[in-house]
């Protein structure tokens, strides 16, 4: 055995130690070839994701000195982030997402939207009198006695279908039909024994407001109108505001031609039933010529330098007193009637000329219909003739001009009409 001196053994140990230090430094240098000497591995405070032991993602922070990262900080077991919000119900609001850091449970879904309200069920008729053509009021009576009838009931369970001209709104109502056996005048009245204010109106066509014959807006008010035998008339009753109990009383007075009283559909009654005296045996006006009764004598315009002109002359002495204007007290005077059509329309002037008019005359014009049309204007001046009416006439408008007398005045007349388009 060779003995190595102690000094040499110590030297060998030192050599081996230096070799180990060198190899370690070489390895560290190899691992940080891209890093300059003394450079940072990260930016202080910078955060980055890391993988936790439970498989979720955590965060780690660059430590002071920028040479290393802190340990991975993970969320507690149950997930790293809050659950996703549930899907909102149909029509509802989407669910609210879970809070951060409390993962695992899904967010609550939104409430379902509220469905639309179903349509209202239409009113169902509660009986014959609830809707047109209505129930029937039978009139009883004989001879010259009035024919009478009545009906009563409640409107509470009825539908609201129709509206009279004197009503404020459509309310629950009933309808009845009446069929007179004779020509005459019918009177109807609605009342109530309870707290109910009935509205009563009459029509010749059940559902047509344009055929209304009269309207009474409150209890105890009667409506009266002429009727013809075997024609059907309709009586409507409704509440002014609320439904309630009603009573309808109907009375029919049959006309008697020749008794000197104008009744129902009579045009006249001269206390006899003889034809040829202006009032026929059926109490209808007899014509003394085309200008004596509606629709009247037709006037034709002639173009005169751009102005259309029509003229007529006559005498009211042989004519019957059938019409009256709103001025001049013309009820007892014979009257003449003329019809015109306005063509293209324009400014219309009608004049009773002082030359050719030999009595205290009255002039009036109607539109719509002849006998009972709407009065456009009425003119009455003192003396013979001189009445004049001027207004703007609509295109293709039918008008009726009446030559009448003040009080019982009659005589010759001269009428001139001009129309300037």
SULKA-V929582 format. One record per backbone hydrogen bond with DSSP energy under -1.0 kcal/mol. CO is the residue of the C=O (numbers start at 1). NH is the residue of the N-H. If there is no record, write none. Layout:
BEGIN
co & nh
CO & NH
CO & NH
END
This chain:
BEGIN
co & nh
5 & 9
6 & 10
7 & 11
8 & 12
9 & 13
10 & 14
11 & 15
12 & 16
13 & 17
14 & 18
15 & 19
16 & 20
17 & 21
18 & 22
19 & 23
20 & 24
21 & 25
22 & 26
23 & 27
24 & 28
25 & 29
26 & 30
27 & 31
36 & 39
43 & 46
46 & 62
48 & 60
50 & 58
52 & 55
56 & 52
58 & 50
59 & 73
60 & 48
61 & 70
62 & 45
63 & 66
66 & 41
66 & 42
68 & 63
73 & 59
83 & 98
84 & 107
86 & 95
89 & 92
90 & 113
99 & 102
127 & 130
129 & 175
131 & 134
135 & 177
140 & 148
142 & 145
147 & 252
148 & 140
149 & 250
151 & 248
153 & 246
155 & 158
159 & 173
164 & 167
172 & 239
174 & 237
175 & 135
176 & 235
177 & 137
178 & 233
180 & 230
183 & 255
184 & 227
185 & 253
186 & 225
187 & 251
188 & 223
189 & 249
190 & 220
191 & 247
194 & 196
197 & 240
199 & 238
200 & 216
201 & 236
202 & 213
203 & 234
205 & 208
208 & 211
209 & 212
211 & 204
214 & 202
216 & 200
218 & 221
223 & 188
225 & 186
227 & 184
228 & 231
233 & 178
234 & 203
235 & 176
236 & 201
237 & 174
238 & 199
244 & 155
246 & 153
247 & 191
248 & 151
249 & 189
250 & 149
251 & 187
252 & 147
253 & 185
256 & 259
263 & 266
278 & 286
280 & 283
283 & 267
283 & 268
284 & 280
289 & 292
291 & 337
293 & 296
297 & 339
302 & 309
304 & 307
307 & 304
308 & 419
309 & 302
310 & 417
312 & 415
314 & 413
316 & 319
320 & 322
320 & 335
328 & 407
329 & 407
330 & 333
336 & 403
337 & 297
338 & 401
339 & 299
340 & 399
342 & 345
343 & 396
346 & 393
347 & 420
348 & 391
349 & 418
350 & 389
351 & 416
352 & 386
359 & 361
360 & 406
362 & 404
363 & 379
364 & 402
365 & 376
366 & 400
367 & 369
367 & 374
374 & 367
377 & 365
379 & 363
387 & 352
389 & 350
391 & 348
393 & 346
397 & 342
399 & 340
400 & 366
401 & 338
402 & 364
403 & 336
404 & 362
406 & 409
411 & 316
412 & 358
413 & 314
414 & 353
415 & 312
416 & 351
417 & 310
418 & 349
419 & 308
420 & 347
END
